[in-house]
Amino acid sequence: MGMQVELPQSRIDAVLGAIRHGILTSELLPGQPLVEAELAQRLGVSKTPVREALKILSNSGLVQFAPYKGARVQEVDRTLTLAVRDLRLLLEPEAVRRTVALGAGHYWDRAAEILERAHGLLETNDRATLSLLNRDFHASLYAGCGNPLLLEVLDNLRDRTALISVFGWRAAGNDDEVPAYRREWLEHQEILDAARAGQADVAADLSEKHMTRFFERILAILPDG
């Protein structure tokens, strides 16, 4: 495994970032067992920060713990995808509408910075970074909704969404005239333009359509079972 880790802040944060990156780059494959001792050796740390990082990633949906089997990388299936889709479609468009309606315009600068960085990566194959930027862009659109519980629920879906995004981009490949992540970037720009213009209902509607198309593409390539 080529994962490298530096420890500038805390060991747990560094290990957390390394394992998350390994999952989102498919260095750590869906369903793969995550053995604390092996990860600790590869990352050059003790088992304690690995154990804590795996617990955090379990709560965020990237790691699954099974009785008598320990931790393994979460697999993307229809059950997970439908659950994330339902919650996001129910909650996120409204959170976006509220953020725009409340005039939380300072969040748009953050969203624009994320889009600019993502644009610079569109020609690369850095799906891990693109997926994390994708989740951060969406978070910036609803961050000013004014409801902390709504934010908590949506933020808890961010890693799961990143995992599903990487799965979809990898499965789609580059056969499309417009690769999936480039198409999503264009849709993101439309949503941001509506938000900047103060068009709350338009931004919410575009967000809903964007997510609906995204999940339709994912579900089309997942088996029914």
N, C-alpha and C positions, 0 to 999 in steps of 0.2 A: 504494500500500500504506500502511495506516495504522499500521504498526509504529513504535513509539517506543522509544528505549532511553536509559537513563541509565547512567553508569559509576561507581557508588559503590565497587566493589571492583576487579575486574579486567575489562579489556575483553573477554577471552574469555568469562568467565562471563556478562557482561551480554549479549553478542551471542548466546551459546548460549541463554539464556533467551528472548530476543526471537524467535529463529528457531523454537525449540521451540513457543512460544506461537502463532506464525504458522501452524505446521503443524497444531496441535491445534484451532485455530479455523477452519481451512480458508481462512485468508487466503492460505496457500500450499497449493495444491491437490495431491492425489496425482498423481504423474507430472510435476509442473511442474519445469522446469529451475531450478537454483539457481546463478545466475551470480555469482561472487564480486564482480566490480566493481559490479554492480547492487545487490546486498545491502549492500555497503560504503557506497555512495552514499546509499541509503535510510536506513541506520542511522547515518550520520554518522561512520563509522570507516574505518580503512585496511583493505586486503584481508587483512592478516595475521591479525587475530582472527577474521575470517569464515572463512578457510581452516581455522584450527584448530578452530573451532566445528563446521564441517561434518564434520571428521574424527571428532570426538567423537560427533556425532549419527549418523554412519555406524556406529560401533561399537555404539551403543545401539539401532539399528534404525529410526530415523526418516528417515534419508537413505540413498540408494543411489548408489554410484558405478558408472558403466558405462564400459567402454573407448571412447575417442574421443568420448564424449558428456558426460563430466563428472558433476556431482552433480545429483540430482533427488529430489523428495520420494518417499518409499517409498509404494507402492500396497498396499492391503489386498486380498489374494486368498486363495483356498482354501489354497494351499501355505503361506503365512505363518501363516494362522489355525490350520491343523491342526498345524503345528510347535509353535507357542506353546501350543496346547491340550494336546498330548501331554506336553510337558515340565512344564507347570504341574500337570496332573492326576497325574502320576507323583510329583512332588516336594513340591508345596506342602501338601497335606493332612497329609503326614507331618511336615513342618517345623512346621506349626501344632500338631499333636498333641504334638510334643516340647517346644515352647515352653510349652504349658499344663502338661504333665507335670512340667517342670522348675520350675514355679512362678514363672515370670518375670512376675509380676503388674504390675511397674512399667511394662510396655509397654502395659497396658490403658488407663492414663490417657492416653497418647498417642493410642491408637486412639479413645478416647471424644472427645478434642478434635477429631480429624479428622472424626468423624461429626457432631459438633455444628456444625462449620463447613460441612460439606456440606449439612446440613439447612437452613441459612440460605440456601443457593443453589438449593434444589430448584425454586423458582418462577421462577428466572432461566433464561436460555438460555446460561449461561456453561459450555459443555461442556468447554472447555480446563481450567478450574480444577477442575471436577468430576472430570474424568478423572485429573488429577494427584493429587487427594485420594483418589480410588479406589485408585490404585496405592500411595500412601503408607499407606492403611489396611491393605491386604493385607500390606505390608512390616512394619508394626508387629505383625501377628499371628504372623509367623514369625521375627522378629528375634532372639528368645531361644532358638533351636533348638539352639545349642551347636556347630554345624558350620559353620565359615567357608567351606568350599568349596560347601556347599549354599546358603548365603546369596549367594555370588558368582554362582552360576548363576541363582538366582531374581531377584536384583537386575538382572541383565543383560536380563531379560525385561520390566522395568517400563515402559520407553518404548514397546516394541512393544505391550504390553497397553493402554497409554493410547491409542495410535493406533487399535487395533482397537475399543476402547470408543467413541471418538468416532465412528468409522464406523458402529457399530451404533446408537448413539443418534440420529445424523443420519438414518439410513435408516429407523428405526422411527417417527420423527416423534412427534407427540403424539396419534395416533389411539387409542392404547390407553387403557383406563379408568385404568390406572396407568402413566404414562410409564416407559420402561425404567430411567432412572436413579433414579426414586423407588422402583421395585420392588427394585432392587439395594441401595438404602439400607436398606430394611426387612430384607433378607436379611443385610446386614452387621450390623445390630443383633442379630439372632438369634445370629450367630456370636460376637459380643462377649459377649453374655449367658452363653453356654455357657463361654467362656474364663474369664470372671470367676468362674463357679461352680466352676472347676477340673475341668470335664468334658472331658477331653482327647479322648476318642474321639468324643464328640458334636460338639465343635468341628471336629474333622477331617472328620467325615461331612458336617456342614453346609457346610463349605468346599468339599468335593468336589461336592456337589449344586449349590451356588451357581455354581461355575465351569462345571459341565456345562450348566446351563440357559443361562448366558451365551453359551457357545460354540455351543450349539444354535441360539440366536436369530440369531447372526451367520452361521453356515453356511447357515441357511435362506434368507438373502437374497443369498448369493453365487452366481454362476453356477458350474456344474460344471466348466467348462473351465479 
